[in-house]
Amino acid sequence: MITLKNCQLRDAADPLRSLKSLFSIPEGVIYLDGNSLGVMPKTAAARAAQVVTQEWGQGLIRSWNSAGWFDLPQRLGNRIAPLIGAKDHQVVATDSTSINLFKVLSAALSIAATDNPKRRTVVSERSNFPTDLYIAEGLCQARGFQLQLLEPEEIASALHEEVAVLLLTHVNYRTGAMHDMAALTTAAHAAGALVVWDLAHSAGAVPVDLLGANADFAVGCGYKYLNGGPGAPAFLWANPRHTARTDLPFMQPLSGWWGHAAPFAFTSDYQAAPGIDRFLCGTQPIVSLSLLECGLDTFKQAKALGGMPALREKSLALTDLFITLVEQRCTGFGLGLATPREHAQRGSQVCLTRERDAKDGGTSSAFAMVQALIARGVIGDYRAGDGALHKDILRFGLTPLYIGFEDVWNAVEQLRQVLETEEWKQPQFMQQHAVT
């Protein structure tokens, strides 16, 4: 039987334990929602003040050069590249995940239409993150493609000669299930299709090897595991074999001036910048990019302690512990497990399921349980059941940069108390907010 003392001893022996000191976490809070919004690096507030009061306030427009504003997307892209298995000058930090997905999926459709016009189908997972499906649906309608939504086990067999693009999120936001990137990319290429990967729930949490998998395009989020702050710029990667093409200067439709080969030449015609820079569009959000850099700085320190392999090892240990403790200490309360037990199929989160009881008057008991936990200082989140998974979900992200083994013990202990006392049935925990 696992004890609190066991967890404390594991923390004492953890080579990554010092990383928690890099972050500002409120006293009394166990933060298990880094898969939705990462915590603030301690350097972020001072960096924001520096950008606003000095670089903007004093440097003014000169700071595009003197403070290095102009090349922030590329500099930060180079910082992100090793976290996702890419090289320098292959990644840019820019825009939002949705906008970047629009760009790269448009590029993939342009390539498919040029190379084999008979391919008119985009395949995706039915439980993919909704914004990915919305962007894909809109592009397919505009470009005359068909969007086909499948269950995970149906994808490999559905890759046929009419498929143009396979669009997948590497780690499912709802369950934490992780696809085999290399195997599915190989299968798609064997069928003649391109692959677009969304790394929003992967980058900074699990090792990713885009070049090793020979992927085509990828996008990802800056405000989850990368700890870049609310609404932080996202990132975009394209395989160099695609950015090197000269026959598709408008392969991405947002041909704004920042993606021009010479933006300050102010010519009247568009000439795409070489390489990944052509996926830039408009003027960059400098304050947000600067805060994202603070989040990426923490990975520089993590690298000295073993980098992504060490973070992955701890992530799996934390999620294993969470699952084991829930099954030992929270039995008999109707909780199930949506997250795969197999390490190769799991991201860095644990998702518990709960049937919605008609006696609850339409309010999800899973939602109320999460609210009760938040009131106790254990912050996770809730996702309603959908698609093949009809049960509601209590979702907990275990970020190895700042979560420890004692944190896991205490979180599960709080969950046990909420369940045993039925505290979650109190009226205040049944009131839903705009953001769940």
N, C-alpha and C positions, 0 to 999 in steps of 0.2 A: 504494500500500500504506500502510495506517495504521500509524503508529509510536507508541511511547511518548511521544516528544517532541511529536507532534501532540496527544495527549491532554493533556499538561501545559500546552501553549499554550492549549487550549480551557478548561481550568480557570482559567488566569490571566485570561482574557477573560470569564469567566462572571459576570454581574451578581448571581447568587444565591449565589455561593461563600461569602459571610459567614454564611449561615444555618446552615451546619454547626456553627459555634461555639456554637449554642444547645443542642446536644445532647451527651449523655454517651455516647461510643462507646468501648469498650475499645481500648486500644492494640493494634495488629496485627490488628484485626478489620475485614473488609469486610462490612458487614451488608446482605444482599440478601433479607431476610425481613420487611421493613416492611409487606408486604401480608398478613402473618399476625399479627405483633406489632410495633408501632412501637417505636423506641428512646426512651430516657428523656430528656425535657428537663432541662437542668441545674438548673432552678428547682424540680423536682418534690420532691426530698428535703427541701429547706428548707420547702416548702409543706406537705408531709405532717407534718413536725415541728411547724409552727405550728398546724395544725388539731388535732393530737393533744394537744400540751402546753399550748397557750394557749387555743384556742377551746373545746376539750372540757375540758382539765385545769383551766383557770381560769374560763372563762366558763360552763361547764356548760350547763344548759338555757337560760340567757339568750342563748346564741349563736344560737339559732334567729332571734332578732331582731337582736342587736347585731352578729353576724358575717355576717348576711345568708344564713344557711343556707336559710331557708324558700323563697326564690325562686330558688335555684340552678338548678333545671330550666329555668325560663323564661329566666334570664340566659344560660345556656350555649346554650340553643336559639337565642337571638338571635345568638349568636356563630357558630353553625353555619349559620344561615339563608343568609347570602350565599355560602357555599361550595356550596350545592345549589340556588340559584336560587329561594329563598323570601324572605319578608319577616318583619319583627319580629312576634312574637306568633303565629307559625304553626308553630313547632318547639319541642319539649320534649326535653331530655336526661333519660333515665330508663330503668330496667329493662335487660333484655338485648334483643338483636336478635330472638331467638326469641319472647320474651314480647310485644314490640312488634308483631311480625308477627301473632301470634295476635289481638291487639287490632284491628289495621287490617283484616286479612282477615275477621275476624268482622263488623266494621263494613260492609265492602264486601258481604258476603253478606246482611247485614240490609237494606241499601239495595236490593240486587237482589231479595230476596224480597218487599219492600214494593212496589217499583215495577213489577216484572214477574215474578210467581211462576213463569212457565214457564221461566225461565232457571235451569238446574240444573247447569251445567258450569263447572268451574274449569280453565283451560288453563295449563300451565307447561312449561318446558323440561326435557327428560329429564335433562340434566346440570346442572340447577340445584343450588345448594348443598343438601346433604341435609337440614339442619334446616328449610329452607323447605318442602321436599317432605313432611317428616314432619308439620309443623304443618298444612299444607294437607290431608294425608291424614286426620289426626285430625278436623279441622273438617268436612271433607266427609262423613265417616262420621257424625258427630254431628248434622249439619244436613240430611242427605239430599241432598247434592250429589255429583256425579261428578268425579273428578280425571282429567284427560286429559293425558298426558305426550307431548311431541312433540320432534322435532329442530328446530333453529333455523329451517331453511329451510321447515318445514311450518307455522309458527305463523300467518303472515299469512293463508294460505288456509283455516285452520281456525276463523277467527273468524266464527261464524254466529249465527243467532237464538237458539240455546239456551245460548250462552256468557254467564255472569254476570260472571266476573272473569278477567282475564289477569294472572298472577303471574310476574314475571321479575326476575332479578338483572341489573343494568345491565352489569356486567363479570363475565364468567364466571370463577369462582375457579380453575378447572382449566386453562383455556387462555389467559386474558387477552383473549378476544374480547369486543367491546363492541357492544351492541345500539344501533340508532338509536331513541332514546327518543321523539323527536317523531313519527317516522313510525309506529311501532307503537302509540303512544297514540292517534294520529289514526285508525288503522285499527280499533282496538278500539272507540273511541267511535262510529265510523261503523256498526259492527255492534251498537251498543247495550250494550257491555260496559264495565265499570270496569277500571282498571289499578292494580296495586300494584307498586311498584318497590323492590327491595332494593339499596341503595347501599353495601353493606359494602366493596366493592372499588373504589368510585368516589370517595366523599366525601374531599376533600383531595388527590386524585391527578389527577382529570380534571374539567374544567368540567361542571357539571350545571345544567340550567335547568328545574326542575319546573314553575314557573308558565308559562314560555314554551312548554313541551310540553303544558300543560293537564292534567297528570297528576292522579290522584285521591288516592293515598296513597303514602307512602314510609317506609321504615325504613333504618337504617344503623348502622354499628359505630363505637365510640369508641376502640378499642384498636389499630386498624390504622394507616391513614394519618393519623389524627388524634392519634396518639401519646399516648393517655390512660392507658396502663398496663394490665397484665393484668387482664382482666375489667372494664374501664372501662364505665360506663353507655353504652348505645346512644342513638339518637335516633329521633324519630318526627315525621312531617309529615302533615298532612291538608289537602286543598284547602278553603279557607274556605266554599265552597258546600256542603260536607258538614257541617262543624262548625256551620254556621248553622241546620241543620235542627232543628226543634222537635218533629217528629212521631216521632223516634227517640231518646228520652232514654237508652235503654240500647243504643245502637248498638254500643258495645264492652262485652263482658260482664264485665270486671274492674272493677266499679263500686265501687272502694274509696274510703276516706274522703278521700284526697288529691285525688281527682277530683271531690269534692263542691263545690257552689257556695259553701258556707260550712263548711269542715271543722271549725272550732272552735265551731260552733253546736251540734254533737253532737245533731242531730235524729235521730229514729228512721227517717225515710224518706230515700231517696236523691233528690237533686236535682242533676242534672249541672251542672258548672261550664260557663261559656260558652267557646266557642272550643276551642282545642287543649288547654286544661287538663283537659278531661273525659277525656283519654287518660292522665292520671296515675292511679295506683292506691294504692300504700301509701307508707309513710314512706321517704324518699330516703336513699341511701348517701352521706353527706356527705363522707367522706374520699375516696372514689373520684371523686365529682363535682369535688372541689377539685383533684385531680390531672389530671382531664380538662381543667380550665381552663388548666393549664400547657401542655398540648399545643396548645390553641386559641390561646394567646398567641403561639406561633411564627408562626401565620398572619397575625396582626396585623403582625408585622415583615415577613413575605413580601409583604403587601399594598403596603407602601411601595416594594417593589422590582418591582412589576408584578403581584402577586397571582396568581390562578389561571391567567390566560393565559400568564404567564411560566413558572409551574411546569409547565404543560402543554407548552410549547415545549421546555423542558429535558427533561422526561420522554420525549418522542418522540425527542429527540436521543440520550439515553442508551440507550433501547431499540434504536434504529437501530444505534448503535455496537456494542452487545452482539451483536446478530444478525450484523452484518457480520464482527466479529472471530471469532465462533464458526465462521462459514462459511469464513473465511480460514485459521484456525489449528487447527481441530479436525476437519478432514475425515478420512474414512476410519474413524471409530470408531462408526458406526451411530447417530449423533444426527440427529434430525429436528426440525422446527419446528412447534409447535402454534399459536403466536400469529400472528394475521393480520399481514401486512406492511403493509396499508393503514392509514394513520394514523387514519382515521375509524372503524375497526373494532377499534382496539387500546386496551387500558387502559395501566397503568403497570408491566407485568410481562412477562417473556419466559419461555416454557415450552418446554423442549426435550423431545423424545420419545426413547424407547429401547425396542426390542423386548425382552421378557423371554426370555432364552435358557434352554432346558431344561437346558443344561449347568451352569447356576448353582445347581442343586439346589433350585430353588423360591424362592430369594432374588432379589429384583429387583436387577439390575445398576445401574439408575437410583438406587435407594435407597442402594446401597453407594457409588456415585460421590458422591452428596451428602454421605454421612458422611465420606468421605475429604476432601472440600473443607472441611467444617466443622472437621476436625482441623487443616487448614492455615490456619484463620481466615477462610474465605470461607463465610458462613452463608446458605444458601438452604434449601429444603425439598423434599420428595418427595410426590407424589400417585400412587396406584396407578391404572392404566388402568381405565376403566369406560365403559359405554354404547357410544356410537358411536366413542369413542376408546379402542382396546384397548391402546395402548402406554402404558407407564409414563412419568411426567413428572418432570423436574428443573425446579423452579420457582424463578424469581428475580425478586423485586420490586425495582424501581429507583426509590426514593423521591427525588424531586428536591430535597427540603429538605436532605438530608445526603449524597447520593451524588454523586461527581464523575466526570469522564471518566477520570482516571487510575485510580480505583477499578475502573472497568469493565475497563480494560486489564489490570490486575493480577489481577482475578477470572478472566478468560478465560485468562490465562497459567497460573494455578494449575490450571484445568480441563484445559488442554492437557497439563500435566505429569502430572496424575492419570491421564489417558487413555493417554499414551505409555508410562508406566512400569507401567501396570496396577496401580498402588498400591491401587486400590479392591478388588482381589481378596483383600486381606489379611483374615484371619478377623474381626478386631475391627470391620470395617466392614460385616459381614454380619449383625450382631446387632441386631435390631429392638427399639425401645423402645416404651413405651406411647404416646408422642406422636411422630408422624413429620412 
